[in-house]
Amino acid sequence: VQLVESGGGLVQPGGSLRLSCAASGLTISRDSMAWFRQAPGKEREGLASIDRVRGTTYADSVKGRFTISKDDAKNTLYLQMNSLKSEDTAVYYCAADRRLWVRSPLRRDDYNYWGQGAQVTVSS
């Protein structure tokens, strides 16, 4: 299994970015997928998840600003991030699990596969 994130970078406050996660070795149309982030000195935080049972789940910190989606034909997961704030600065990770659904969709221990991370910096 390989998950490769792309789309990170530097953006001004209030701006937007879209992260992509290209998956190989698993089928995202069937498996549980999620986005996490980790800022320096902080725990890894679950942001959004998508699976065939619950649909989408969002953390309160990003609800209304971030949107998780996937393109089954491309086997690619996305995270559209709008109205970015300085506190969104972090390394963003794509995560996956082969189960149709996981018990706690925003908990890191429920996912077995991880990408290498993409840096997102929000600064003027």
Disulfide bonds with the S-S distance in Angstrom:
Cys21-Cys94 2.09
